Amino acid sequence: MLGLGEAGSLIAADLAAAGVDVRGFDPGTGADAPGVTRVQDVESAVAGCDVVVSVNAASAAAAVVEAATPALGRDCLYADLNTASPQLKRELAEVVAGSGSPFADVALLGPVPPRGLRTPALASGPGADAFAGLFGALGMPVEVVSEQPGDAAALKLLRSVFMKGLAAAAIESVQGGEAAGHAEWVRQEIAAVIGEPLLERLLEGSRTHAARRTDEMEAARSLLVELGVDPHMTAASAAVLASLAVETGEP
């Protein structure tokens, strides 16, 4: 497991609990992952493994795959779970293909807490079927999209146009309610439509992951432009998230 942040540590811990021998590396402190053997570098984590899972920011995905590839065994499955553009996924797949290893573009659908390994996912690329077989048997619902890397990423970004747009609308509406002195009434009205748990997830999740989600929406905007669709809502959502990142001081 390359990347032991919130998502990576939870998935790694669930894999270990299921009886999988898991080695993990994180360039920072990472989060606690019970049952996972922590190592000091990418090469030590990757060497001799059957599957390598990358769960990092999209900005780090290329550096991670470059560091991992020299240590990959020929039949080692490399699964990239980062939220990234289809183009980046295709570039990562080309790097992995040079080692003779199969590549799986995996898109997690929804927050990993509290589902961990049971978070639904899409998979595409040459290693998609292998990923679905292995992780499906361990409890992850995986839908194979195609053999083309980037297809799973594209579908997730299109889904994110709606989900992050909904979050941006909720944020702006609640902020307006606060400014008008009727924040609780506004919250209750929104919760009556979408439910309190989802509202809380949209508001707090956006605040906690504002910078990462801004990058996600920028990738979604680029995808829509490539598809010939004017990204009006996506651009607005990215702007709301970017301002929230500044407000919270998230790097």
VOLUM-773785 format. One line per field, with one value per residue: x negated, y, z of N, C-alpha, C in turn. Coordinates in nm, 2 decimals, padded with zeros to 4 digits. Each point is the difference from the previous one (the first is absolute). Example, Ala and Ser with C-alpha at 12.3 -4.5 7.8 and 13.67 -1.06 7.14 Angstrom:
2
n_X: (-01.32  00.04)
n_Y: (-00.57  00.11)
n_Z: (00.78  -00.07)
ca_X: (00.09  -00.09)
ca_Y: (00.12  00.11)
ca_Z: (00.00  00.00)
c_X: (-00.09  00.08)
c_Y: (00.12  00.11)
c_Z: (00.00  00.08)
//
This chain:
251
n_X: (-00.08  00.01  -00.02  -00.03  00.07  00.10  00.01  -00.12  -00.01  00.12  -00.03  -00.12  00.06  00.10  -00.09  -00.08  00.12  -00.01  -00.12  00.00  -00.12  00.01  -00.08  -00.03  00.01  -00.04  -00.02  00.13  00.07  00.09  00.10  00.05  -00.06  00.09  -00.10  -00.04  -00.09  -00.05  -00.03  -00.12  00.03  00.02  -00.13  -00.02  00.09  -00.06  -00.12  00.02  00.06  00.12  00.03  -00.01  00.04  00.03  -00.01  -00.02  -00.05  00.08  -00.04  00.02  00.11  -00.04  -00.04  00.12  00.06  -00.07  00.03  00.12  00.01  -00.12  00.09  00.08  00.06  -00.03  00.05  -00.07  00.12  00.00  00.06  00.04  00.02  -00.09  00.06  00.00  -00.06  00.08  -00.05  00.00  00.12  00.02  -00.05  00.07  00.10  -00.04  -00.02  00.11  00.05  -00.09  00.05  00.10  00.04  00.11  00.08  00.05  00.08  -00.01  00.13  -00.03  00.12  -00.04  00.03  -00.13  -00.01  00.08  00.00  -00.10  -00.04  00.11  -00.09  00.11  -00.03  -00.06  -00.02  -00.11  -00.03  -00.12  -00.02  00.10  00.00  -00.13  00.01  00.10  -00.07  -00.12  00.04  00.06  -00.09  -00.07  00.11  -00.09  00.11  -00.04  00.03  -00.03  -00.07  -00.13  -00.07  00.06  -00.13  00.06  00.06  -00.06  -00.11  00.03  00.05  -00.11  -00.07  00.07  -00.01  -00.13  00.02  00.08  -00.08  -00.10  00.08  00.06  -00.12  -00.04  00.11  -00.03  -00.13  00.02  00.09  -00.08  -00.10  00.08  00.04  -00.13  -00.03  00.11  -00.08  00.01  -00.12  00.06  00.08  -00.10  -00.08  00.10  00.02  -00.13  -00.01  00.11  -00.08  -00.12  00.06  00.00  -00.01  00.07  00.09  -00.01  00.01  00.10  00.05  -00.01  00.05  00.07  00.03  00.01  00.06  00.01  -00.13  00.01  00.12  -00.08  -00.11  00.08  00.05  -00.12  -00.02  00.11  -00.04  -00.12  00.06  00.08  -00.10  -00.07  00.11  -00.04  -00.01  00.08  -00.11  00.11  00.07  -00.07  00.00  00.13  00.02  -00.09  00.06  00.12  -00.05  -00.05  00.11  00.06  -00.08  00.02  00.13  -00.01  -00.08  00.08  -00.11)
n_Y: (-00.12  00.08  00.05  00.05  00.08  00.08  00.01  00.02  00.07  00.05  00.02  00.05  00.06  00.03  00.03  00.06  00.06  00.01  00.02  00.12  -00.04  00.11  00.05  00.10  00.10  00.10  00.10  00.01  00.04  00.03  -00.08  -00.03  -00.11  -00.04  -00.07  00.13  -00.06  00.10  00.05  00.01  -00.08  00.06  -00.01  00.03  00.09  00.03  -00.02  -00.09  00.11  -00.05  00.10  00.11  00.06  00.09  00.07  00.10  00.12  00.05  00.11  -00.11  -00.02  00.10  00.08  -00.04  00.01  00.11  00.02  -00.04  00.05  00.05  00.00  00.03  -00.11  -00.08  -00.09  00.10  -00.01  00.11  00.03  00.09  00.03  00.07  00.11  -00.03  00.08  -00.02  00.12  00.05  -00.06  00.05  00.11  -00.01  -00.03  00.10  00.07  -00.04  00.02  00.10  -00.03  00.00  00.09  -00.06  00.09  00.04  00.07  00.04  00.02  00.05  -00.06  00.11  00.06  -00.02  00.10  -00.09  -00.01  00.08  -00.12  00.03  00.09  00.02  -00.07  00.08  -00.09  00.04  -00.03  -00.03  00.07  00.06  -00.10  00.00  00.13  -00.01  -00.09  00.06  00.12  -00.05  -00.09  00.12  00.03  00.04  00.07  -00.07  00.11  -00.09  00.11  -00.02  -00.03  00.12  00.02  00.06  -00.12  -00.07  00.06  -00.01  -00.12  -00.02  00.06  -00.07  -00.10  00.04  00.02  -00.11  -00.09  00.05  00.00  -00.11  -00.04  00.05  -00.05  -00.11  00.01  00.03  -00.10  -00.08  00.04  -00.01  -00.12  -00.02  00.05  -00.07  -00.08  -00.09  -00.02  -00.02  00.10  00.07  -00.03  00.03  00.11  00.02  -00.02  00.08  00.05  00.02  00.03  00.00  -00.14  00.01  00.08  -00.07  -00.11  00.07  00.04  -00.11  -00.09  00.10  00.03  -00.12  -00.02  00.12  -00.01  -00.12  00.04  00.11  -00.08  -00.07  00.11  00.04  -00.12  00.01  00.12  -00.05  -00.10  00.08  00.09  -00.10  -00.02  00.12  -00.01  00.11  00.01  00.06  -00.10  -00.07  00.10  00.01  -00.13  00.01  00.10  -00.06  -00.11  00.08  00.08  -00.11  -00.05  00.12  -00.01  -00.13  00.06  -00.08  -00.07)
n_Z: (00.00  -00.11  00.12  00.12  -00.09  00.00  -00.13  -00.03  00.12  -00.03  -00.13  00.03  00.10  -00.09  -00.09  00.09  00.03  -00.13  00.06  -00.06  -00.05  00.08  -00.09  00.08  -00.09  00.08  -00.09  00.05  00.10  -00.09  -00.02  00.12  -00.03  00.09  00.03  -00.03  -00.07  00.08  -00.12  -00.03  -00.10  -00.12  -00.03  00.13  -00.02  -00.11  00.03  -00.10  -00.02  00.02  00.09  -00.07  00.11  -00.09  00.11  -00.10  00.01  -00.09  00.07  00.08  -00.07  -00.08  00.10  00.05  -00.12  -00.02  00.13  -00.03  -00.12  00.04  00.11  -00.10  00.05  -00.10  00.09  00.05  00.05  -00.08  00.12  -00.09  00.13  -00.05  00.04  -00.13  -00.09  -00.10  -00.05  00.13  00.01  -00.12  00.04  00.11  -00.07  -00.08  00.11  00.05  -00.11  00.02  00.12  -00.09  00.09  00.05  -00.06  00.12  -00.07  00.13  00.00  00.12  00.03  00.05  00.11  00.03  00.09  00.06  -00.14  00.00  00.01  00.06  -00.02  -00.06  -00.11  -00.09  -00.10  -00.05  -00.12  -00.05  00.12  -00.06  -00.09  00.00  -00.01  -00.09  -00.06  00.02  -00.03  -00.11  -00.01  00.02  -00.08  -00.10  -00.01  -00.10  -00.07  -00.09  -00.03  -00.01  -00.11  -00.01  00.03  00.10  -00.04  00.10  -00.02  -00.13  00.02  00.08  -00.09  -00.09  00.08  00.01  -00.13  00.01  00.05  -00.06  -00.11  00.05  00.03  -00.12  -00.05  00.07  -00.03  -00.12  00.00  00.06  -00.07  -00.10  00.05  00.01  -00.12  -00.03  00.08  -00.10  00.05  00.12  -00.03  -00.06  00.11  00.08  -00.08  00.00  00.13  -00.01  -00.09  00.05  00.12  00.13  -00.01  -00.11  00.06  00.11  -00.08  -00.07  00.12  00.08  -00.09  -00.04  00.12  00.03  -00.12  00.04  00.03  00.06  00.05  00.03  00.02  00.07  00.04  00.02  00.05  00.07  00.03  00.02  00.07  00.06  00.01  00.04  00.08  00.00  00.13  00.00  00.07  -00.02  00.03  -00.08  -00.09  00.02  -00.01  -00.10  -00.04  00.03  -00.05  -00.10  00.01  00.01  -00.10  -00.06  00.01  -00.03  -00.10  -00.06  00.01)
ca_X: (00.08  -00.08  00.09  00.07  00.08  00.13  00.05  -00.10  -00.02  00.12  00.01  -00.11  00.03  00.10  -00.07  -00.07  00.10  00.06  -00.10  -00.10  -00.13  -00.01  -00.11  00.04  -00.10  00.05  -00.11  00.02  00.02  00.11  00.09  -00.02  00.07  -00.03  -00.03  -00.07  -00.14  -00.05  -00.14  -00.06  -00.01  00.09  -00.06  00.02  00.14  00.05  -00.08  00.06  00.15  00.09  00.08  -00.04  00.11  -00.05  00.11  -00.06  00.06  -00.03  -00.13  -00.11  00.02  -00.11  -00.12  00.01  -00.01  -00.14  -00.08  00.04  -00.01  -00.12  00.00  00.12  -00.02  00.06  00.14  00.06  00.11  -00.01  00.14  00.00  00.13  00.00  00.09  -00.09  00.06  -00.02  -00.13  -00.10  00.01  -00.06  -00.15  -00.05  00.01  -00.11  -00.12  00.01  00.00  -00.14  -00.05  00.07  00.10  00.13  00.04  00.14  00.05  00.11  00.06  00.09  00.12  00.05  -00.11  -00.04  00.06  -00.04  00.02  -00.13  -00.02  00.13  00.04  00.02  -00.10  00.00  -00.14  -00.03  -00.14  -00.04  00.00  00.13  00.07  -00.08  00.03  00.13  00.00  -00.07  00.06  00.14  00.00  -00.02  00.11  00.02  00.09  -00.07  00.06  -00.10  00.06  -00.06  -00.14  -00.07  -00.03  00.05  00.14  00.06  -00.03  00.09  00.13  00.01  00.00  00.13  00.08  -00.04  00.06  00.12  -00.02  -00.07  00.09  00.09  -00.07  -00.02  00.13  00.03  -00.09  00.04  00.13  -00.02  -00.07  00.11  00.08  -00.08  00.00  00.14  00.04  00.10  -00.08  00.06  00.12  -00.05  -00.05  00.11  00.06  -00.08  00.00  00.13  00.00  -00.11  -00.04  -00.10  -00.13  -00.06  -00.03  -00.12  -00.11  -00.04  -00.05  -00.12  -00.10  -00.05  -00.09  -00.12  -00.08  00.02  -00.10  00.00  00.12  -00.02  -00.07  00.09  00.09  -00.08  -00.02  00.13  00.02  -00.08  00.06  00.12  -00.05  -00.05  00.12  00.08  00.11  -00.04  00.00  00.05  00.01  -00.13  -00.09  00.05  -00.03  -00.14  -00.02  00.05  -00.09  -00.13  00.01  00.01  -00.14  -00.07  00.06  -00.04  -00.14  -00.04  -00.10)
ca_Y: (00.12  00.12  00.11  -00.04  00.10  -00.05  -00.11  -00.11  -00.07  -00.08  -00.12  -00.08  -00.06  -00.10  -00.11  -00.08  -00.07  -00.11  -00.10  00.03  00.05  00.14  00.10  00.13  00.11  00.14  00.09  00.08  -00.08  -00.09  -00.03  -00.13  -00.11  -00.13  -00.12  00.03  00.02  00.13  00.00  00.14  00.06  -00.06  -00.12  -00.11  -00.03  -00.06  -00.12  -00.13  00.00  -00.04  00.11  00.13  00.10  00.14  00.08  00.12  00.11  -00.01  00.06  -00.08  -00.13  -00.03  -00.03  -00.13  -00.11  00.00  -00.06  -00.14  -00.09  -00.08  -00.11  -00.08  -00.13  00.00  -00.02  00.07  00.10  00.13  00.06  00.14  00.04  00.15  00.07  00.07  00.01  -00.12  00.01  -00.04  -00.15  -00.06  00.02  -00.10  -00.14  -00.02  -00.02  -00.13  -00.09  -00.02  -00.10  -00.13  -00.02  00.05  00.12  00.02  00.13  -00.03  00.12  -00.02  00.08  00.05  00.01  -00.13  -00.02  -00.10  -00.13  -00.07  -00.09  -00.02  00.12  -00.04  00.05  -00.04  -00.03  -00.01  -00.03  -00.14  -00.08  00.02  -00.13  -00.06  00.08  -00.03  -00.14  00.00  00.09  -00.04  -00.11  00.05  00.08  00.13  -00.01  00.06  -00.01  00.01  00.09  -00.03  -00.03  00.12  00.08  00.14  00.00  00.01  00.14  00.09  -00.02  00.06  00.15  00.04  -00.01  00.11  00.13  00.02  -00.01  00.12  00.11  00.00  00.05  00.14  00.06  00.00  00.09  00.14  00.02  00.01  00.13  00.11  -00.01  00.06  00.14  00.05  -00.03  -00.11  -00.11  -00.12  -00.02  -00.04  -00.14  -00.09  -00.01  -00.09  -00.14  -00.07  -00.05  -00.10  -00.07  00.06  -00.06  00.04  00.14  00.01  -00.05  00.10  00.12  -00.02  -00.06  00.11  00.08  -00.08  -00.04  00.11  00.01  -00.12  00.00  00.10  -00.06  -00.10  00.07  00.05  -00.11  -00.02  00.11  -00.03  -00.11  00.05  00.07  -00.10  -00.06  00.10  00.05  00.12  -00.04  00.11  -00.04  -00.06  00.12  00.07  -00.09  00.01  00.13  -00.01  -00.08  00.07  00.10  -00.08  -00.04  00.11  00.03  -00.09  -00.01  -00.13  00.01)
ca_Z: (00.00  -00.01  00.04  00.12  00.05  00.05  -00.08  -00.01  00.12  00.03  -00.09  00.03  00.12  -00.03  -00.07  00.10  00.09  -00.08  -00.01  -00.10  00.05  -00.06  00.03  -00.04  00.00  -00.02  00.02  00.12  00.11  -00.03  00.11  00.05  -00.08  00.08  -00.08  -00.12  00.02  -00.06  -00.05  -00.01  -00.14  -00.09  -00.05  00.10  00.00  -00.13  -00.04  00.03  00.03  -00.10  -00.03  00.05  00.00  00.02  00.05  00.03  -00.08  -00.15  -00.02  00.04  -00.07  -00.10  00.08  00.07  -00.09  -00.04  00.10  00.02  -00.12  -00.01  00.09  -00.03  -00.07  -00.13  00.01  00.12  -00.04  00.05  00.00  00.04  00.06  00.01  -00.08  -00.09  -00.13  -00.09  -00.06  00.09  00.02  -00.12  00.01  00.11  -00.06  -00.09  00.08  00.06  -00.11  -00.04  00.09  -00.03  00.10  -00.04  00.07  00.02  00.03  00.09  00.05  00.12  -00.01  00.13  00.11  00.06  00.13  00.09  -00.06  -00.02  -00.11  -00.06  -00.08  -00.14  -00.09  -00.14  -00.05  -00.15  -00.03  -00.02  00.12  00.06  00.04  00.10  00.12  00.04  00.06  00.13  00.10  00.02  00.09  00.13  00.05  -00.07  -00.12  -00.11  -00.14  -00.10  -00.11  -00.13  00.00  -00.03  00.12  -00.01  -00.01  00.13  00.05  -00.07  00.06  00.13  -00.02  -00.04  00.12  00.09  -00.04  00.08  00.14  00.05  -00.02  00.10  00.12  -00.01  00.02  00.14  00.07  -00.03  00.06  00.15  00.02  -00.01  00.12  00.12  -00.02  00.02  00.14  00.00  -00.04  00.04  -00.09  -00.13  00.01  00.01  -00.13  -00.09  00.06  -00.02  -00.14  -00.02  00.12  00.09  -00.02  -00.12  00.01  00.08  -00.08  -00.10  00.06  00.08  -00.09  -00.09  00.08  00.04  -00.12  -00.10  -00.10  -00.09  -00.08  -00.10  -00.10  -00.06  -00.08  -00.11  -00.09  -00.06  -00.10  -00.13  -00.07  -00.07  -00.11  -00.10  -00.06  -00.07  00.09  00.08  00.14  00.08  00.14  00.05  00.03  00.12  00.11  00.03  00.06  00.14  00.07  00.01  00.10  00.12  00.03  00.05  00.13  00.10  00.00  -00.05  -00.11)
c_X: (-00.09  00.09  00.09  00.07  00.14  00.05  -00.10  -00.01  00.12  00.01  -00.11  00.03  00.11  -00.06  -00.07  00.09  00.06  -00.11  -00.10  -00.12  -00.02  -00.12  00.05  -00.11  00.08  -00.12  00.01  00.02  00.11  00.09  -00.02  00.07  -00.04  -00.03  -00.08  -00.15  -00.05  -00.14  -00.05  -00.01  00.10  -00.05  00.02  00.15  00.04  -00.07  00.07  00.15  00.08  00.08  -00.05  00.12  -00.05  00.13  -00.06  00.07  -00.04  -00.13  -00.12  00.00  -00.12  -00.13  00.00  -00.02  -00.14  -00.09  00.03  -00.04  -00.13  00.00  00.12  -00.04  00.08  00.15  00.07  00.10  -00.02  00.13  -00.02  00.14  00.01  00.11  -00.07  00.07  -00.02  -00.13  -00.11  00.00  -00.06  -00.15  -00.06  00.01  -00.12  -00.13  00.00  -00.01  -00.15  -00.06  00.06  00.10  00.14  00.03  00.15  00.03  00.12  00.06  00.09  00.12  00.05  -00.12  -00.03  00.05  00.15  -00.01  -00.14  -00.01  00.14  00.05  00.02  -00.10  00.03  -00.14  00.00  -00.15  -00.03  00.02  00.14  00.06  -00.08  00.03  00.14  00.01  -00.06  00.07  00.15  00.01  -00.02  00.10  00.02  00.09  -00.07  00.07  -00.11  00.07  -00.05  -00.14  -00.09  -00.02  00.05  00.16  00.07  -00.02  00.10  00.14  00.01  00.00  00.13  00.10  -00.03  00.06  00.13  -00.02  -00.07  00.08  00.10  -00.06  -00.02  00.13  00.04  -00.08  00.05  00.14  -00.01  -00.07  00.10  00.09  -00.06  00.00  00.13  00.05  00.10  -00.07  00.07  00.12  -00.05  -00.05  00.12  00.07  -00.08  00.00  00.13  00.00  -00.11  -00.04  -00.11  -00.14  -00.07  -00.04  -00.13  -00.12  -00.04  -00.07  -00.14  -00.11  -00.06  -00.10  -00.13  -00.09  00.02  -00.10  00.00  00.12  00.00  -00.07  00.09  00.10  -00.07  -00.02  00.14  00.03  -00.08  00.06  00.13  -00.04  -00.04  00.12  00.09  00.12  -00.05  00.01  00.05  00.01  -00.13  -00.10  00.04  -00.03  -00.15  -00.03  00.04  -00.10  -00.13  00.01  00.01  -00.14  -00.08  00.05  -00.05  -00.15  -00.05  -00.11  00.04)
c_Y: (00.12  00.12  -00.05  00.12  -00.05  -00.12  -00.12  -00.08  -00.09  -00.12  -00.10  -00.08  -00.11  -00.12  -00.09  -00.08  -00.12  -00.11  00.02  00.06  00.13  00.07  00.14  00.10  00.13  00.09  00.10  -00.09  -00.11  -00.02  -00.15  -00.10  -00.13  -00.12  00.02  00.02  00.12  -00.02  00.14  00.05  -00.08  -00.14  -00.12  -00.04  -00.09  -00.13  -00.13  00.00  -00.05  00.11  00.13  00.09  00.14  00.08  00.13  00.12  -00.02  00.06  -00.08  -00.14  -00.04  -00.03  -00.13  -00.12  00.00  -00.07  -00.14  -00.09  -00.08  -00.12  -00.10  -00.13  00.00  -00.02  00.07  00.10  00.13  00.07  00.15  00.05  00.15  00.06  00.09  00.01  -00.13  00.00  -00.05  -00.15  -00.07  00.01  -00.10  -00.14  -00.03  -00.02  -00.15  -00.11  -00.03  -00.11  -00.14  -00.03  00.05  00.13  00.01  00.14  -00.02  00.13  -00.04  00.09  00.03  -00.01  -00.14  -00.02  00.01  -00.14  -00.07  -00.08  -00.03  00.12  -00.04  00.07  -00.03  -00.03  -00.01  -00.03  -00.15  -00.09  00.01  -00.13  -00.06  00.08  -00.04  -00.14  00.00  00.08  -00.03  -00.12  00.04  00.09  00.13  -00.02  00.07  -00.03  00.02  00.08  -00.04  -00.03  00.12  00.08  00.14  00.00  00.00  00.14  00.09  -00.01  00.06  00.15  00.05  -00.01  00.11  00.13  00.02  00.00  00.12  00.12  00.01  00.05  00.15  00.08  00.00  00.09  00.15  00.04  00.02  00.12  00.12  00.00  00.05  00.15  00.07  -00.02  -00.11  -00.13  -00.13  -00.03  -00.06  -00.15  -00.10  -00.02  -00.09  -00.14  -00.07  -00.05  -00.11  -00.08  00.06  -00.06  00.05  00.15  00.02  -00.04  00.10  00.12  -00.02  -00.07  00.10  00.08  -00.08  -00.03  00.11  00.01  -00.11  00.00  00.11  -00.05  -00.10  00.08  00.07  -00.11  -00.03  00.11  -00.02  -00.11  00.05  00.08  -00.09  -00.07  00.10  00.05  00.12  -00.03  00.11  -00.04  -00.05  00.11  00.07  -00.08  00.00  00.13  00.00  -00.08  00.06  00.10  -00.07  -00.04  00.12  00.04  -00.10  -00.02  -00.14  00.01  -00.06)
c_Z: (00.00  00.03  00.12  00.06  00.05  -00.07  00.00  00.12  00.04  -00.09  00.04  00.13  -00.02  -00.07  00.10  00.09  -00.08  -00.03  -00.11  00.06  -00.07  00.05  -00.04  00.01  -00.01  00.02  00.12  00.12  -00.02  00.12  00.05  -00.08  00.07  -00.09  -00.12  00.04  -00.07  -00.04  -00.03  -00.14  -00.09  -00.05  00.10  00.01  -00.12  -00.02  00.05  00.02  -00.12  -00.06  00.06  -00.02  00.04  00.04  00.05  -00.06  -00.14  -00.03  00.03  -00.08  -00.09  00.07  00.07  -00.10  -00.06  00.10  00.02  -00.11  -00.01  00.09  -00.03  -00.06  -00.12  00.01  00.12  -00.05  00.07  -00.01  00.05  00.04  00.01  -00.08  -00.09  -00.14  -00.08  -00.06  00.09  00.02  -00.12  00.01  00.10  -00.06  -00.09  00.07  00.06  -00.11  -00.04  00.09  -00.03  00.10  -00.05  00.09  00.01  00.04  00.09  00.05  00.11  -00.01  00.14  00.10  00.05  00.14  -00.02  -00.06  -00.03  -00.13  -00.07  -00.08  -00.15  -00.09  -00.15  -00.03  -00.15  -00.02  -00.01  00.13  00.07  00.05  00.12  00.14  00.05  00.07  00.13  00.11  00.02  00.10  00.15  00.05  -00.07  -00.12  -00.12  -00.13  -00.10  -00.12  -00.14  00.02  -00.02  00.13  -00.02  -00.01  00.14  00.06  -00.06  00.06  00.14  00.00  -00.04  00.11  00.10  -00.04  00.08  00.15  00.06  -00.03  00.10  00.13  -00.01  00.02  00.15  00.08  -00.02  00.07  00.15  00.03  -00.01  00.12  00.12  -00.01  00.03  00.14  00.00  -00.05  00.03  -00.09  -00.13  00.00  00.01  -00.13  -00.10  00.05  -00.03  -00.14  -00.02  00.12  00.07  -00.02  -00.13  00.01  00.08  -00.07  -00.10  00.06  00.06  -00.09  -00.10  00.08  00.03  -00.12  -00.11  -00.11  -00.10  -00.09  -00.10  -00.12  -00.08  -00.10  -00.12  -00.11  -00.07  -00.10  -00.13  -00.08  -00.07  -00.12  -00.12  -00.07  -00.07  00.08  00.08  00.15  00.10  00.15  00.06  00.04  00.13  00.12  00.04  00.07  00.15  00.08  00.02  00.11  00.14  00.05  00.06  00.15  00.11  00.01  -00.04  -00.10  -00.13)
//
